[in-house]
Amino acid sequence: MMIKLSAKNICFSYQSTEVLQDLCLEVGDGQIVSLVGPNGSGKSTLIKCLDRILIPSSGEVSVDRTNLLSLDYLDLAKKVAYVPQNSVRVFPNTVFDVVLMGRRPHLGWQGGAHDDEVVWEVLNLLGIEKFALTGFNNLSGGQQQKVLIARALAQETGLILLDEPTSNLDIWHQIDVMEILRDLVRKRDLTALVAIHDLNMAARYSDTVVMMKKGRIYATGKPENVLTCENLEQVYGIRANVRICDDIPYVIPLTRLPLPAG
C-alpha cells in the first residue's frame, strides 16, 4: 500500500497545555481513514496541524513525499483540501462563488473558463447544481456541508481533511454526506482523513480507524480490530457491546465507567 500522508513526531501545545505528544501517523492512498476518540483527545488539533492552520512545535508532515512545512500556502492548497466543522458560517456569496474559491490555488483570484467548468462538474457530482445561484446563507446545514465539500473538490487535491463533517446534521444528512465521501474516494482517486465522533459511522464507512487518547494514537487498524470492547473501555471509559453485522462492527453503549487513568 502506498502512503499518501505521513506525520512523524508531531507535538503541539496550546500555551502550557500539551495536546499532541510525539504523534506518528501514516495514511494509505485511496482510503477513508477516520480519527476517533473522546473530547480533548486531539482529533481536530491534528487535522489543523496537518493543514498548517496550526503549526506543530516539532515534527514533519508530508504528502506524496513532499514536506508540507516547506511549501507556501498556495502550493499547500494544491496538495491538501480542508473541510471545517459544520457550524454557523456566513458567506455573502452564491453557492457557485463559494465553490469557485477552491480554484484560487491554481489561478489566483482571476478565474477562467476552465475554472467555471470545474465548479459545474463538482456541483453536478454532488447533486447541488440547482443551488448554484442560491445564496450560501439560505441553505440548510446539510446543503452547506455539501457546498464546502464541493469547494474542497474544486481544489483538485489528492487528500481531503474533514473535521467533524456530520456534526449537527440529522441522520439522513449524516448518511448522505458519508455516502458521497465514500463514492468520491472510490471514483476520483482521493484519500480522506475524517475526524468524527460517531463510532458507528466511522465503522461503516472507513477503511481504517485511528483511535486517539490524550494526544497519542492508542490503536489503528480495520474498524473491527479497533472498535473493541476493551479499547472502548480504556479510551472512552464505557462498557459497551460490539456486534458484527455484515462484517461491520456496531457499538452499543451500555454504561459509563470511572474515567481510565493515564
C-alpha positions as CSV (number, residue, x, y, z in Angstrom):
1,M,0.0,0.0,0.0
2,M,1.3,3.4,-1.0
3,I,1.5,6.1,1.8
4,K,-0.4,9.3,0.9
5,L,0.1,11.2,4.2
6,S,2.9,10.8,6.7
7,A,3.1,12.6,10.0
8,K,6.1,12.0,12.2
9,N,6.7,13.0,15.8
10,I,4.1,15.8,15.8
11,C,3.9,17.8,19.0
12,F,1.6,20.7,19.7
13,S,0.6,22.7,22.7
14,Y,-1.9,25.5,23.5
15,Q,0.4,27.6,25.7
16,S,1.3,25.3,28.5
17,T,-1.2,22.6,27.7
18,E,0.2,19.7,25.6
19,V,-2.3,18.4,23.1
20,L,-0.3,16.3,20.7
21,Q,2.5,14.2,22.1
22,D,5.1,12.9,19.6
23,L,2.3,11.6,17.4
24,C,3.1,9.5,14.3
25,L,0.6,8.6,11.6
26,E,0.6,7.1,8.1
27,V,-2.5,7.2,5.8
28,G,-2.7,4.9,2.8
29,D,-3.6,6.1,-0.6
30,G,-7.2,5.8,-1.7
31,Q,-8.7,5.3,1.7
32,I,-11.1,6.8,4.1
33,V,-9.4,7.0,7.5
34,S,-11.4,8.0,10.5
35,L,-9.9,9.7,13.6
36,V,-11.9,8.8,16.6
37,G,-11.5,9.5,20.3
38,P,-13.2,11.3,23.2
39,N,-13.4,15.1,23.5
40,G,-9.9,16.5,24.1
41,S,-8.0,13.6,22.5
42,G,-6.6,15.9,19.8
43,K,-8.5,14.9,16.7
44,S,-9.3,18.4,15.5
45,T,-5.9,19.8,16.5
46,L,-4.2,17.1,14.5
47,I,-6.4,17.8,11.4
48,K,-5.4,21.5,11.7
49,C,-1.7,20.7,12.2
50,L,-1.8,18.6,9.1
51,D,-3.2,21.5,7.1
52,R,-0.9,24.1,8.8
53,I,-3.8,26.0,10.3
54,L,-1.9,25.3,13.4
55,I,1.9,25.0,13.3
56,P,3.4,22.0,15.3
57,S,6.2,22.8,17.7
58,S,8.1,19.8,16.2
59,G,7.7,17.0,13.7
60,E,7.2,16.6,10.0
61,V,4.2,16.2,7.7
62,S,4.5,15.0,4.2
63,V,2.0,14.3,1.3
64,D,3.3,12.3,-1.6
65,R,6.7,12.5,0.0
66,T,6.6,16.3,-0.1
67,N,7.3,18.1,3.2
68,L,4.3,20.3,3.7
69,L,6.2,22.6,6.0
70,S,8.4,23.7,3.1
71,L,5.5,24.8,0.9
72,D,3.9,28.3,0.7
73,Y,0.2,28.4,1.3
74,L,-0.9,28.3,-2.3
75,D,1.3,25.2,-3.1
76,L,0.0,23.6,0.1
77,A,-3.6,24.2,-1.1
78,K,-2.7,22.2,-4.3
79,K,-1.8,19.2,-2.1
80,V,-4.4,19.3,0.7
81,A,-8.0,20.5,0.9
82,Y,-9.7,21.1,4.2
83,V,-13.4,21.0,5.2
84,P,-14.1,22.6,8.6
85,Q,-16.6,21.6,11.2
86,N,-20.2,22.1,10.5
87,S,-21.0,25.2,12.4
88,V,-22.6,28.6,11.8
89,R,-20.9,30.1,8.8
90,V,-21.7,33.3,6.9
91,F,-20.7,33.6,3.2
92,P,-22.4,36.6,1.5
93,N,-21.9,34.7,-1.8
94,T,-23.8,32.4,-4.1
95,V,-23.0,28.7,-4.0
96,F,-21.2,28.9,-7.3
97,D,-18.9,31.6,-5.9
98,V,-18.2,29.7,-2.7
99,V,-17.1,26.6,-4.7
100,L,-15.1,28.8,-7.1
101,M,-13.0,29.9,-4.1
102,G,-11.5,26.4,-4.3
103,R,-9.8,27.3,-7.6
104,R,-7.7,30.1,-6.1
105,P,-4.5,28.0,-5.6
106,H,-4.4,27.3,-9.4
107,L,-5.1,30.7,-10.9
108,G,-5.1,33.3,-8.1
109,W,-8.3,35.4,-7.8
110,Q,-8.9,35.7,-11.6
111,G,-10.6,32.6,-12.9
112,G,-11.2,31.4,-16.4
113,A,-13.5,29.2,-18.4
114,H,-11.7,26.0,-17.2
115,D,-12.3,27.0,-13.6
116,D,-16.0,27.5,-14.3
117,E,-16.1,24.0,-15.8
118,V,-14.5,22.5,-12.7
119,V,-17.1,24.2,-10.5
120,W,-20.0,23.0,-12.6
121,E,-18.5,19.5,-12.6
122,V,-18.3,19.2,-8.8
123,L,-21.7,20.8,-8.3
124,N,-23.2,18.2,-10.6
125,L,-21.2,15.4,-8.9
126,L,-22.7,16.3,-5.5
127,G,-26.2,16.9,-6.9
128,I,-26.3,20.6,-5.9
129,E,-26.1,22.3,-9.3
130,K,-29.7,23.6,-8.8
131,F,-28.4,25.7,-5.9
132,A,-25.6,27.4,-8.0
133,L,-27.2,30.8,-7.9
134,T,-28.7,30.5,-4.4
135,G,-27.1,32.4,-1.5
136,F,-25.0,30.1,0.7
137,N,-26.6,31.5,3.8
138,N,-30.0,30.4,2.5
139,L,-29.1,26.7,2.5
140,S,-29.7,24.1,5.2
141,G,-26.8,22.7,7.2
142,G,-26.6,19.6,5.1
143,Q,-26.7,21.6,1.9
144,Q,-24.0,23.9,3.2
145,Q,-21.8,20.9,4.1
146,K,-22.0,19.6,0.5
147,V,-21.0,23.0,-0.8
148,L,-17.9,23.0,1.4
149,I,-17.0,19.5,0.2
150,A,-17.5,20.8,-3.4
151,R,-15.2,23.7,-2.7
152,A,-12.6,21.3,-1.4
153,L,-13.0,19.1,-4.5
154,A,-12.6,22.2,-6.8
155,Q,-9.0,22.4,-5.4
156,E,-8.2,19.2,-7.2
157,T,-6.0,17.8,-4.5
158,G,-5.4,14.1,-3.7
159,L,-6.1,14.5,0.0
160,I,-9.1,15.9,1.8
161,L,-9.1,16.6,5.6
162,L,-12.6,16.8,7.1
163,D,-13.2,18.0,10.7
164,E,-16.5,16.6,12.0
165,P,-18.3,16.7,8.7
166,T,-21.5,15.2,10.1
167,S,-21.8,17.2,13.3
168,N,-25.1,19.0,13.8
169,L,-26.7,17.1,10.9
170,D,-29.7,14.8,11.1
171,I,-29.2,11.1,10.4
172,W,-30.4,11.4,6.8
173,H,-27.8,14.1,6.0
174,Q,-25.1,12.3,8.0
175,I,-25.5,9.2,5.8
176,D,-25.8,11.3,2.7
177,V,-22.5,13.1,3.4
178,M,-20.7,9.9,4.2
179,E,-22.1,8.1,1.2
180,I,-20.9,11.0,-1.0
181,L,-17.5,10.9,0.6
182,R,-17.1,7.1,0.1
183,D,-18.2,7.4,-3.6
184,L,-15.7,10.3,-4.1
185,V,-12.8,8.3,-2.7
186,R,-13.6,5.3,-4.8
187,K,-14.2,7.2,-8.1
188,R,-11.8,10.1,-8.0
189,D,-8.6,8.6,-6.6
190,L,-8.9,10.6,-3.4
191,T,-7.7,10.0,0.2
192,A,-9.9,11.3,3.0
193,L,-8.9,11.8,6.7
194,V,-12.0,12.4,8.8
195,A,-12.2,13.4,12.4
196,I,-15.6,12.0,13.6
197,H,-17.4,11.3,16.9
198,D,-19.9,8.8,15.7
199,L,-18.3,5.4,16.1
200,N,-20.9,3.6,14.0
201,M,-20.5,6.0,11.1
202,A,-16.7,5.5,11.3
203,A,-17.1,1.7,11.4
204,R,-19.5,1.7,8.4
205,Y,-17.6,4.0,6.1
206,S,-13.9,3.7,7.0
207,D,-11.1,1.5,5.6
208,T,-9.0,2.3,8.6
209,V,-9.9,3.7,12.1
210,V,-7.3,5.6,14.2
211,M,-8.3,5.8,17.8
212,M,-6.7,8.7,19.8
213,K,-6.3,9.1,23.5
214,K,-4.8,12.2,25.2
215,G,-2.8,13.4,22.2
216,R,-1.5,10.0,21.2
217,I,-2.6,7.2,18.9
218,Y,-3.9,4.4,21.0
219,A,-4.9,1.9,18.3
220,T,-5.1,1.8,14.5
221,G,-6.4,-0.8,12.0
222,K,-9.5,-2.1,10.5
223,P,-12.7,-1.0,12.2
224,E,-13.4,-4.4,13.7
225,N,-9.9,-4.6,15.2
226,V,-10.0,-1.1,16.7
227,L,-13.6,-0.7,17.9
228,T,-13.4,-3.5,20.5
229,C,-15.0,-3.6,24.0
230,E,-11.5,-3.4,25.6
231,N,-10.5,-0.3,23.6
232,L,-13.8,1.4,24.3
233,E,-13.3,0.8,28.0
234,Q,-9.7,2.0,28.1
235,V,-10.2,5.1,25.8
236,Y,-13.8,6.2,26.3
237,G,-14.4,4.8,29.8
238,I,-17.6,3.0,28.8
239,R,-18.9,-0.6,28.9
240,A,-20.3,-1.5,25.5
241,N,-21.4,-4.4,23.3
242,V,-19.8,-4.6,19.9
243,R,-21.8,-6.7,17.4
244,I,-20.7,-7.6,13.9
245,C,-23.2,-7.3,11.2
246,D,-22.2,-7.8,7.5
247,D,-18.6,-7.6,8.7
248,I,-19.2,-4.1,10.2
249,P,-18.9,-3.6,14.0
250,Y,-21.7,-1.7,15.7
251,V,-21.1,-0.2,19.1
252,I,-23.9,-0.3,21.6
253,P,-23.0,1.7,24.7
254,L,-24.3,0.2,28.0
255,T,-22.9,2.3,30.8
256,R,-20.2,4.7,31.8
257,L,-17.2,3.6,33.9
258,P,-14.8,5.7,36.0
259,L,-12.6,7.5,33.6
260,P,-9.5,5.5,32.9
261,A,-6.2,6.8,34.3
262,G,-3.3,7.7,32.1
